[in-house]
Amino acid sequence: MNLASEQVVDILRAAGESTRLRVLALLAAEELSVLELCRILDQSQPRVSRHLKLLAEAGLVERFPDGAWVFYRLAGAAAGRSLVEQALTLITADDPVTGGDAERLSVVRAERSSGAQTYFARNAARWNEIRSLYVDEAEVEAAILAAAGQGPFEELVDLGAGTGRMLTMFGGRANNAVGLDLSQQMLNIARDEVAKAGLARCELRHGDIFATGLPGGCADLVTVHQVLHYLGDPAAAVVEAARLVAPGGLLLIADFAPHDHEFLREAHQHRRLGFSDAEIVGWLERAGLTLETNTALPPSKAQGLTVKIWTARRPGVAAAERSAA
């Protein structure tokens, strides 16, 4: 995208300061909260906020509140994004400043992961019970099955498999299935549940939702059930999930609508307090998928959480249709 000279000057002025360049390098890695940026940069919140304000005014970063927190990320369709990316590539790999920032970001990530893993280990055996506190699980599962359709599905991939509920739900509709999760405690429970369901062609793997190691276009149904709100970079997880969807295949995401239950951050390790339609649909469309269904399941109690189910399809002919032909 070509820019007017004044736009180029504005972008260079906004990015042309050491702290702001460091911020851009960090946000190129993942979206971060203001407090996380303050910690990594070792600068006060007012100072970091001023830098972020200038970057936002130049259209280089996006600000989005999430409950009492505020997150920032690189602007997805910014006119000057390519210019920023080019500038970042000029920084040498052994640069001590950005290298130090990357190390501190790794510490922040490790602490997030440790907190989540501790939580999962402590609550693995009653995970389904915890989920039932938010909305009636039977209603959610019926809506998920309806949104996915009858199938049959040649290959199912469930990312963040947890206790294996998606795998057992779709067991009769999928010829082959793979579930990935980073928690060994969850995988152990999922293996028991899959065995009880008699799903012989269902594999459970220790795997990362951001880097699954699975081939692109390998599944005609990919599910991401109540996972995104735990992640530091949910947009990247959606990109990886979409990469796995075969032509004609479907990606199904179930998560919460935006809410203000701040206690879930500390008590249940929720990083994000739900997602708006605009956010999820934008990620899906940028990943090359077309929204197919958008379902809201309001809670039975006023203090409950609304569950959202989004499905999006990759253009093309599904495997089942190709086989029938």
C-alpha positions as CSV (number, residue, x, y, z in Angstrom):
1,M,0.0,0.0,0.0
2,N,1.4,3.4,-1.1
3,L,1.3,6.2,1.4
4,A,1.3,10.0,1.2
5,S,4.6,11.6,2.2
6,E,3.0,13.1,5.3
7,Q,1.7,9.7,6.4
8,V,5.2,8.3,6.1
9,V,6.5,11.1,8.2
10,D,3.9,10.5,10.9
11,I,4.6,6.8,11.0
12,L,8.4,7.4,11.2
13,R,7.9,10.0,13.9
14,A,5.7,7.7,16.0
15,A,8.1,4.7,15.6
16,G,11.3,6.7,15.7
17,E,11.9,6.6,19.4
18,S,13.7,3.8,21.3
19,T,10.9,2.8,23.8
20,R,8.2,3.0,21.1
21,L,10.3,0.8,18.8
22,R,10.7,-1.7,21.7
23,V,6.9,-1.7,22.2
24,L,6.4,-2.4,18.5
25,A,8.8,-5.3,18.6
26,L,7.1,-6.8,21.6
27,L,3.6,-6.4,20.1
28,A,4.8,-8.0,16.9
29,A,5.3,-11.1,19.1
30,E,1.9,-11.0,20.8
31,E,-0.8,-8.8,22.3
32,L,0.1,-7.6,25.7
33,S,-1.6,-5.7,28.6
34,V,-0.3,-2.3,29.7
35,L,0.9,-3.7,33.0
36,E,2.9,-6.5,31.2
37,L,4.5,-3.9,28.9
38,C,5.4,-1.8,32.0
39,R,7.1,-4.8,33.6
40,I,9.0,-5.9,30.5
41,L,10.2,-2.3,29.7
42,D,10.8,-1.5,33.4
43,Q,9.0,1.8,33.0
44,S,6.1,3.5,34.8
45,Q,2.6,3.1,33.6
46,P,2.1,6.8,32.8
47,R,5.2,6.8,30.6
48,V,4.3,3.6,28.8
49,S,0.7,4.8,28.3
50,R,2.0,8.0,26.7
51,H,4.1,6.0,24.2
52,L,1.1,3.7,23.4
53,K,-1.1,6.7,22.9
54,L,1.3,8.1,20.3
55,L,1.5,4.8,18.5
56,A,-2.3,4.4,18.5
57,E,-2.8,7.9,17.1
58,A,-0.4,7.0,14.3
59,G,-2.5,3.9,13.6
60,L,0.3,1.5,14.4
61,V,-1.3,-0.2,17.4
62,E,-4.8,-1.0,18.4
63,R,-6.1,-0.5,22.0
64,F,-8.9,-2.7,23.4
65,P,-10.2,-2.8,26.9
66,D,-11.0,-6.2,28.4
67,G,-12.8,-5.7,31.8
68,A,-10.5,-3.7,34.0
69,W,-7.4,-4.5,31.8
70,V,-6.3,-2.8,28.6
71,F,-4.5,-4.7,25.9
72,Y,-2.6,-3.6,22.9
73,R,-1.6,-5.3,19.6
74,L,-0.2,-4.3,16.3
75,A,-2.9,-2.8,14.0
76,G,-4.0,-5.6,11.7
77,A,-4.6,-3.5,8.6
78,A,-2.5,-0.4,9.4
79,A,-1.3,1.5,6.3
80,G,2.2,1.7,7.9
81,R,2.5,-1.9,9.2
82,S,4.8,-3.0,6.4
83,L,7.0,0.0,7.1
84,V,7.2,-1.0,10.8
85,E,7.9,-4.6,10.0
86,Q,10.7,-3.6,7.7
87,A,12.2,-1.4,10.5
88,L,12.0,-4.3,12.9
89,T,13.9,-6.6,10.5
90,L,16.8,-4.1,10.6
91,I,17.4,-4.9,14.3
92,T,20.2,-7.4,14.7
93,A,19.5,-10.7,16.3
94,D,22.0,-10.0,19.1
95,D,20.7,-6.5,20.0
96,P,21.0,-6.3,23.8
97,V,17.9,-4.1,24.2
98,T,15.4,-6.0,22.3
99,G,17.1,-9.3,23.4
100,G,16.5,-8.3,27.0
101,D,12.9,-7.4,26.3
102,A,12.4,-10.8,24.7
103,E,13.9,-12.6,27.7
104,R,11.6,-10.7,30.1
105,L,8.6,-11.5,27.8
106,S,9.6,-15.2,28.1
107,V,9.5,-14.8,31.9
108,V,6.0,-13.3,31.6
109,R,4.9,-16.1,29.4
110,A,6.4,-18.8,31.6
111,E,4.6,-17.3,34.7
112,R,1.3,-17.3,32.8
113,S,1.8,-20.9,31.7
114,S,2.8,-22.0,35.2
115,G,-0.2,-20.4,36.7
116,A,-2.5,-22.0,34.1
117,Q,-0.9,-25.4,34.5
118,T,-1.1,-25.3,38.3
119,Y,-4.8,-24.3,38.0
120,F,-5.5,-27.1,35.5
121,A,-3.7,-29.7,37.6
122,R,-5.6,-28.6,40.7
123,N,-9.0,-28.6,38.9
124,A,-8.6,-31.3,36.2
125,A,-10.8,-33.8,38.0
126,R,-13.7,-31.4,38.3
127,W,-13.2,-29.4,35.1
128,N,-16.7,-30.1,33.8
129,E,-18.1,-29.1,37.1
130,I,-16.4,-25.7,36.9
131,R,-17.7,-25.2,33.4
132,S,-21.2,-25.9,34.6
133,L,-21.1,-22.8,36.8
134,Y,-21.2,-20.6,33.7
135,V,-24.0,-22.0,31.6
136,D,-26.0,-25.2,31.3
137,E,-23.5,-27.6,29.6
138,A,-26.2,-29.8,28.0
139,E,-27.6,-26.7,26.2
140,V,-24.1,-25.8,25.0
141,E,-23.4,-29.2,23.8
142,A,-26.6,-29.5,21.9
143,A,-26.0,-26.2,20.2
144,I,-22.4,-27.2,19.3
145,L,-23.6,-30.4,17.7
146,A,-26.3,-28.5,15.8
147,A,-23.8,-25.9,14.6
148,A,-21.3,-28.5,13.4
149,G,-23.9,-30.5,11.5
150,Q,-24.3,-34.2,11.2
151,G,-21.1,-35.0,9.3
152,P,-19.7,-37.5,8.9
153,F,-16.3,-36.0,9.4
154,E,-13.3,-37.8,8.0
155,E,-10.8,-36.0,10.3
156,L,-11.6,-34.1,13.5
157,V,-9.0,-32.0,15.4
158,D,-9.8,-30.7,18.9
159,L,-7.4,-28.0,20.1
160,G,-7.2,-27.7,23.9
161,A,-9.0,-31.0,24.3
162,G,-9.3,-30.7,28.1
163,T,-11.2,-33.7,29.4
164,G,-12.0,-34.9,25.9
165,R,-15.6,-33.8,25.9
166,M,-15.6,-32.6,22.2
167,L,-13.9,-35.9,21.2
168,T,-16.5,-38.0,22.9
169,M,-19.4,-35.8,21.7
170,F,-18.3,-36.1,18.0
171,G,-17.1,-39.7,18.3
172,G,-20.0,-41.1,16.4
173,R,-19.6,-38.5,13.6
174,A,-15.8,-38.6,13.1
175,N,-13.9,-41.4,11.4
176,N,-10.6,-40.3,12.9
177,A,-9.9,-37.8,15.7
178,V,-6.9,-36.0,17.3
179,G,-7.0,-34.1,20.5
180,L,-4.2,-31.8,21.6
181,D,-3.6,-30.3,25.1
182,L,-0.6,-29.0,27.1
183,S,-1.8,-30.4,30.4
184,Q,-0.9,-34.0,31.1
185,Q,-3.5,-34.2,33.8
186,M,-6.2,-33.2,31.3
187,L,-4.8,-35.7,28.7
188,N,-5.0,-38.5,31.3
189,I,-8.6,-37.7,32.0
190,A,-9.3,-37.4,28.3
191,R,-7.7,-40.8,27.6
192,D,-10.0,-42.4,30.2
193,E,-13.1,-40.7,28.7
194,V,-12.2,-41.7,25.2
195,A,-11.6,-45.3,26.2
196,K,-14.9,-45.4,28.1
197,A,-16.6,-44.2,24.9
198,G,-14.9,-46.9,22.9
199,L,-13.3,-44.5,20.4
200,A,-10.5,-46.7,19.0
201,R,-9.5,-44.2,16.3
202,C,-9.0,-41.2,18.5
203,E,-5.5,-40.0,19.4
204,L,-4.5,-37.7,22.2
205,R,-1.3,-35.8,22.0
206,H,0.6,-33.3,24.2
207,G,0.6,-30.3,21.9
208,D,0.7,-26.6,21.6
209,I,-2.4,-24.8,20.1
210,F,0.0,-22.2,18.6
211,A,2.2,-24.7,16.9
212,T,0.3,-28.0,16.5
213,G,2.8,-29.6,14.1
214,L,-0.2,-31.0,12.1
215,P,-0.3,-30.5,8.3
216,G,-2.3,-27.7,6.9
217,G,-5.8,-28.6,5.6
218,C,-5.8,-31.9,7.5
219,A,-9.2,-31.7,9.1
220,D,-12.8,-31.2,7.9
221,L,-13.8,-30.2,11.5
222,V,-11.6,-28.3,13.9
223,T,-13.0,-27.4,17.4
224,V,-11.7,-24.9,19.9
225,H,-13.9,-25.2,22.9
226,Q,-13.6,-22.8,25.9
227,V,-9.8,-22.3,25.2
228,L,-9.3,-18.8,23.8
229,H,-9.9,-16.9,27.0
230,Y,-6.9,-18.6,28.6
231,L,-4.5,-17.5,25.8
232,G,-2.0,-14.7,25.6
233,D,-2.5,-14.5,21.8
234,P,-6.0,-15.8,20.9
235,A,-5.7,-14.3,17.4
236,A,-2.7,-16.5,16.6
237,A,-4.5,-19.6,17.9
238,V,-7.4,-18.9,15.5
239,V,-4.9,-18.5,12.7
240,E,-3.4,-21.9,13.5
241,A,-6.8,-23.5,13.9
242,A,-7.9,-22.1,10.6
243,R,-4.7,-23.4,8.9
244,L,-5.8,-27.0,9.7
245,V,-9.2,-26.6,8.1
246,A,-9.5,-28.4,4.8
247,P,-11.4,-27.0,1.8
248,G,-15.1,-27.2,2.6
249,G,-14.2,-27.9,6.2
250,L,-15.5,-26.1,9.3
251,L,-13.9,-24.4,12.3
252,L,-16.0,-24.3,15.4
253,I,-15.2,-21.9,18.3
254,A,-17.1,-21.9,21.6
255,D,-16.2,-19.3,24.2
256,F,-17.7,-16.5,26.2
257,A,-19.3,-13.2,25.1
258,P,-17.7,-10.1,26.7
259,H,-18.4,-9.9,30.5
260,D,-17.1,-8.1,33.6
261,H,-16.4,-11.0,36.0
262,E,-12.9,-9.9,37.0
263,F,-12.6,-12.6,39.6
264,L,-12.2,-15.2,36.9
265,R,-8.7,-13.8,36.1
266,E,-7.2,-14.7,39.4
267,A,-9.6,-17.5,40.5
268,H,-9.7,-19.4,37.2
269,Q,-6.8,-18.0,35.2
270,H,-8.9,-16.4,32.5
271,R,-6.8,-13.9,30.6
272,R,-9.5,-12.5,28.5
273,L,-13.1,-11.7,29.7
274,G,-14.9,-12.9,26.6
275,F,-14.8,-12.0,22.9
276,S,-17.0,-9.8,20.7
277,D,-18.4,-10.9,17.4
278,A,-16.4,-8.3,15.6
279,E,-13.2,-9.6,17.1
280,I,-13.8,-13.3,16.3
281,V,-15.4,-12.7,12.9
282,G,-12.5,-10.5,11.9
283,W,-9.9,-13.2,12.8
284,L,-11.9,-15.8,11.0
285,E,-12.2,-13.7,7.8
286,R,-8.5,-12.8,7.8
287,A,-7.7,-16.5,8.1
288,G,-9.7,-17.1,4.8
289,L,-12.8,-18.6,6.4
290,T,-16.4,-17.5,5.9
291,L,-18.7,-17.2,8.9
292,E,-21.5,-19.7,8.8
293,T,-23.3,-19.6,12.1
294,N,-23.2,-17.3,15.1
295,T,-25.1,-18.5,18.2
296,A,-25.6,-16.9,21.6
297,L,-26.6,-18.9,24.6
298,P,-27.6,-16.6,27.5
299,P,-27.2,-17.8,31.1
300,S,-30.1,-18.9,33.2
301,K,-28.9,-16.7,36.1
302,A,-28.3,-13.0,35.9
303,Q,-24.7,-13.3,37.2
304,G,-23.9,-16.0,34.6
305,L,-22.0,-15.9,31.4
306,T,-23.2,-15.9,27.8
307,V,-21.6,-18.7,25.7
308,K,-21.1,-17.9,22.0
309,I,-20.6,-20.5,19.3
310,W,-19.1,-19.4,16.0
311,T,-18.6,-21.6,13.0
312,A,-16.8,-20.6,9.8
313,R,-16.1,-22.6,6.6
314,R,-13.2,-22.7,4.2
315,P,-14.4,-22.4,0.6
316,G,-14.1,-25.6,-1.4
317,V,-15.6,-29.1,-1.5
318,A,-15.7,-31.1,1.7
319,A,-14.0,-34.5,1.9
320,A,-17.3,-36.3,2.4
321,E,-18.7,-34.7,-0.8
322,R,-15.6,-35.5,-2.8
323,S,-15.8,-39.2,-1.6
324,A,-19.5,-39.3,-2.6
325,A,-18.8,-38.0,-6.0
